[in-house]
Amino acid sequence: MEVDSVHSSIERKLRKQPIYCPQQYVDYIKKARTVPRPYNVKYIAHDFFNDYKILNYYSSIRPGKKVGDPVVNDIRVLKYNPGKDGRIEFKLHYSDEFQELPRRFFVKSPGGEEVGKAYTVPLKIKASKYNHLQELKSVIPKDYHSFYDNLLH
């Protein structure tokens, strides 16, 4: 599969490379392939993630409701239909027709709800982790110390 070759080329590039901050992963991943062009890498931050709890249209993607009914592992295809009021359809076999995924309880259809951001500030790390990272600064080049000093804890 194409994904396997991408993963493999990235692993080869990262092998035995010193990594001191997340930005270095981006740099090495871009360098993992040069022909026909470098990989397109998006560096994301905390404000990239949205909070979809307000939508909660489906509480589960399990197609069955009782013992003996199909479970998530039996699903072969999932299809989201924005034109059908945001409904999800599934197939248990590739040759089957799509069936509508049942909902567990009555919820209103997705509509005009605005999803907000999941995080307004970067997540904090535990104080013990912060202290351990501060101890590691003795083996990290000084150019990267400010990254570790500015971590929220």
C-alpha positions, 0 to 999 in steps of 0.5 A: 500500500502507498501508506506503507511506503510513506511510513517506511520512508519517514521511518528511514529518515528519522532513524538515528536522528536527534529530535529535540522539538516537534518542529524537527519532525516536520523538517525530517518528514519533508526531507523523507521524499524529494522526488517528485516533491517533498511530503506535504506536512501540516503542523497543527496546534491546539486550535486545530481541534474542534469539539463535536460533542454538541452534535452527538447525533450518533452515540455509537457506530455499532449497527446492531442493538442486541447480542448476536447482532452485527458489531463494529468489527463486522462493518466493511464500509461507512458512508456519511451523507451530508445531503441526507440530513447527515445520516451515516450508512454502512455495509457489512459486505462489499456486495451489500446495499447500504443500510442506514446506521441506527441511532441509539436514542432520539436526538435532533438532526444535525443542522445549524449548530456551530462547533467550537474549538476543543481547546482554547489554550494548549494542554498543560502537562503534569508538573512531574513531566515538566520537571523531568523535561527540565532535567533533560535540558542538560543533554539538549542543545541550548537553542531548544531550551526555550521550547521546554521552558515555555511548556504549560504545566 
